[in-house]
Amino acid sequence: MRVRTFLFILLAVGVVYASASLFISNREVLERPFRFWGGVDLPVGLTLLMFLLVGVGITVLAGLTREVGILVDRSRRRRATRRAEEIEEEYTRGLTAVLEGRSEDALRHFRAVLERDSRHFNTLLKLGEVLRAEERYGDAIEYHRKAHHLKEDDPRPLYGLVEDYEAKGDLDRARAVLGKILALSKQSVPAWRKLRALHIKERGWAKALEAHERVEKYANPDDPRDAADRQVGRGIRHEIALEDLRAGRTKEAIAAFRRLAKGSPPFVPAHVRLGESLRQEGRDAEAVEVWEHAFETTNSPVFLELLEEHFLEREQPMQAIEALKRCAGRARRDTLARFHLGKLYFRLEMLDDSLSVLTALEGRTSYAPTLHYLVGQIHERRKNFREAAGEYRRVIKETELAQLEYRCRSCGTRAPEWTDRCGACGEWGSVEIDFREEMSIEEMGIPPAPVYTSRT
């Protein structure tokens, strides 16, 4: 029992006791008339009893009203809770359908949510995303706008609109929406990254660099995406330098490529374009030096190709040989350089030198079909057909040319071995050897050959 209820009971007992005492000890007073308005006279006792009953009635009525209000409110809240739970269940079914790739079911569930609650924020967001994936860009934009009107300080609908306009191909409006996001939060790194990506998509390198500098300014130094951002920044600056090179501003391009190569030695494109820019200026010796140093730094075979082609274009085969020899001598891992040197010897028909260099590499590589092919070619030209066949067999083995490949008729997915069911599309009995005949022997007019067995 509550303390308040107990006190009310004590108070009621006291009132009853006092009233009884009053009636017993003051009977004469209670029988005196009490004049009401309108000339009505009632005994004092009866009057007191009436007022007491009216007061009790008012109190009881107030209590009942309060209790009824509490019950109604509880019932209303229970209905609201049950309705909210049903809406969330429907929304969850929609999310499940999205994850399972059932777009039509997802749309049906999300629309059912909006029929019961047209202001369900998360449903508006997800419905817009599904419609965008269905390439219904106008509808996606409409739902994301509704979500934005519900919560104008929430950037998620705005990001949805950016994706909608980008998918639609309206990059101007996508950038305008990003402007609204940046107005809400000037230091929003995701917004600056997205704006940078849009400028890159349109090859607006100068504006992309401006956005990238904002990313560098506001990004968290501990963000693991910093490395990717730095690579994007190098790419943007590289493209700006390329524009200078194509426009004939060679000196500016050379300076930009030098900065990139110095600031990030592993960035191969900067070294490649720096050498090309120097060649364009007629500074061939510097270009060769740049490429040789770049190979020593990065071990990228593209510089060996550049050096080879550079000298052969100028009909200087001996200089090409010497350049590759220098690369092999300076490299920490010289296998690539020596392979390219052997390939150059083969290209120049210096077969003895090529064979000497290439065969010395055979034990240093785990996968080199081109190496074995070149050695096979040398043996074949020398009429050493047995050795040539051995090298060609090694090519076939390493490239697995004799390995059959399987393919699903339904979805085209390839597999290394036969299975009873395609792992990609789930179709049974659709996996078969990928061996397609252009025309059957019957269509070519050739009768099928008899099949002989050892049975008699």
Secondary structure, DSSP 8 states (H G I E B T S, - for coil): --HHHHHHHHHHHHHHHHHHHHHHHTHHHHHSEEE-TTS-EEEHHHHHHHHHHHHHHHHHHHHHHHHHHHHHHHHHHHHHHHHHHHHHHHHHHHHHHHHTT-HHHHHHHHHHHHHH-TT-HHHHHHHHHHHHHTT-HHHHHHHHHHHHHH-TT-SHHHHHHHHHHHHHT-HHHHHHHHHHHHHH-TT-HHHHHHHHHHHHHTT-HHHHHHHHHHHHHHS-TT-TTHHHHHHHHHHHHHHHHHHHHHTT-HHHHHHHHHHHHHH-TT-HHHHHHHHHHHHHTT-HHHHHHHHHHHHHHH--THHHHHHHHHHHHTT-HHHHHHHHHHHHHH-SS-HHHHHHHHHHHHHTT-HHHHHHHHHTTGGG-S--HHHHHHHHHHHHHTT-HHHHHHHHHHHHHHHTTTS--EEETTT--EESS--SB-TTT--BT-EEE----SS-TTTTT--------S--
